Amino acid sequence: MNKIVALFRTQIGKELKDSPSPAGLWLKPVLLHVEEGHLKAEFTIRKEMTNPAGMLHGGMITLIADEMIGATIATLDLPDFYPSVNLYTDFLSGAKEGKKVIAEAQIIRKGKNIINTECKIYNPETKQLIAKSQSNNIKLSTGK
């Protein structure tokens, strides 16, 4: 087990309080499952995350997916940074303020320079899929 997975596992069941991403911390994720290349977290929909209809805003859905994908790539404990080249999201259903959603991200394929990823966001009570995202992330050398 690498050091990132080991660190994340100490946070299972707790609201994540330490991250290099201020946006990710603002989402207040609670980690549920951690393994190399796979993460699952729970998010509670707060008023400031909703659109005028009181539903989880599409931008928040995309933010959750992007943060989960980035954290999942971090579980590989690679020396380089892998920002998104693209992030494609299908919005399939809604979720209301006060409800919880589960986001589950995984690595689909790790190539030499590109990592293909996906994230599914669903209602934990009904298992209804709210959104699914796919992303390609490109290697940027950090000089390490």
C-alpha positions in Angstrom: 0.0 0.0 0.0 1.4 3.4 -1.0 1.6 6.4 1.4 -1.4 8.3 -0.2 -3.7 5.3 0.1 -2.5 4.8 3.7 -3.2 8.4 4.5 -6.6 8.4 2.9 -7.6 5.3 4.7 -7.0 7.0 8.0 -9.7 9.4 6.9 -12.5 6.9 6.1 -15.8 7.8 7.7 -14.6 11.4 8.5 -15.1 14.7 6.7 -11.9 15.3 4.8 -10.1 18.2 6.5 -6.7 18.2 4.7 -6.3 18.6 0.9 -4.2 20.7 -1.4 -7.6 21.7 -3.0 -9.6 24.5 -1.2 -12.5 23.7 -3.6 -12.4 20.1 -2.6 -12.4 20.9 1.1 -15.4 23.3 0.6 -17.4 20.3 -0.7 -16.9 18.5 2.7 -16.4 15.0 1.4 -16.6 12.0 3.7 -14.4 9.2 2.4 -16.1 5.8 2.3 -13.7 3.6 0.4 -10.1 4.0 -0.7 -7.8 1.8 -2.8 -5.2 2.5 -5.4 -7.1 3.8 -8.4 -10.5 3.9 -6.8 -12.3 6.2 -4.3 -15.8 6.5 -3.0 -17.0 9.5 -1.0 -20.3 10.9 0.3 -21.4 14.5 -0.1 -24.3 16.3 1.6 -26.1 18.8 -0.6 -26.0 22.2 1.0 -28.1 25.3 -0.1 -25.1 27.0 -1.6 -24.6 23.9 -3.9 -28.1 24.2 -5.4 -29.6 25.9 -8.5 -32.7 28.1 -8.3 -34.9 24.9 -8.4 -33.3 23.7 -5.2 -31.5 20.9 -7.0 -27.8 20.1 -7.0 -26.3 22.5 -9.5 -24.6 21.1 -12.6 -21.4 23.0 -11.8 -21.3 21.4 -8.4 -21.8 18.0 -9.9 -18.9 18.7 -12.2 -16.8 20.0 -9.3 -17.5 16.8 -7.3 -16.5 14.7 -10.3 -13.3 16.7 -11.0 -12.2 16.6 -7.4 -12.9 12.9 -7.0 -11.0 12.1 -10.2 -8.0 14.2 -9.0 -8.0 12.5 -5.7 -8.3 9.1 -7.3 -5.3 9.9 -9.5 -3.4 10.9 -6.3 -4.0 7.4 -5.0 -1.5 6.2 -7.6 1.2 8.2 -5.8 2.9 9.4 -9.0 5.6 12.0 -9.0 3.9 14.1 -11.7 0.7 16.2 -11.8 -2.2 15.1 -14.1 -4.6 18.0 -14.8 -7.7 17.4 -16.8 -7.5 17.7 -20.6 -11.3 17.4 -20.8 -14.2 16.5 -18.5 -17.4 15.3 -20.1 -20.4 15.0 -17.9 -23.9 13.5 -18.5 -26.5 14.9 -16.2 -29.1 12.1 -15.7 -31.2 13.0 -12.6 -31.4 15.5 -9.8 -30.7 15.6 -6.1 -32.3 18.0 -3.6 -30.8 20.1 -0.8 -30.3 18.1 2.4 -29.9 14.8 0.5 -26.7 12.9 0.3 -25.0 11.7 -2.9 -22.2 9.2 -3.4 -19.4 9.8 -5.9 -17.3 6.9 -7.0 -14.2 7.5 -9.2 -11.8 5.1 -10.7 -8.9 4.9 -13.1 -10.0 3.2 -16.4 -6.6 3.2 -18.0 -3.2 4.5 -17.1 -1.0 5.1 -20.1 2.5 6.6 -20.4 1.2 10.2 -20.5 -2.6 10.0 -20.3 -4.8 8.6 -17.5 -8.4 7.9 -18.5 -10.8 8.2 -15.5 -14.5 8.1 -14.7 -16.7 9.3 -11.9 -20.3 8.2 -11.2 -22.5 10.2 -8.8 -25.6 8.5 -7.5 -28.4 8.6 -4.8 -27.3 6.1 -2.1 -30.9 5.4 -1.1 -32.3 4.5 -4.6 -29.0 3.8 -6.4 -30.3 6.1 -9.1 -27.5 7.5 -11.2 -27.4 11.3 -11.0 -24.4 12.0 -13.3 -21.5 10.2 -14.9 -18.3 11.9 -15.9 -15.3 10.9 -18.0 -12.0 12.7 -18.1 -8.6 12.4 -19.7 -5.7 13.7 -17.6 -2.3 14.5 -19.0 1.1 14.1 -17.3 2.8 17.4 -16.4 6.3 17.0 -15.0 6.8 18.5 -11.6 10.5 18.2 -11.9 10.8 15.6 -9.1 
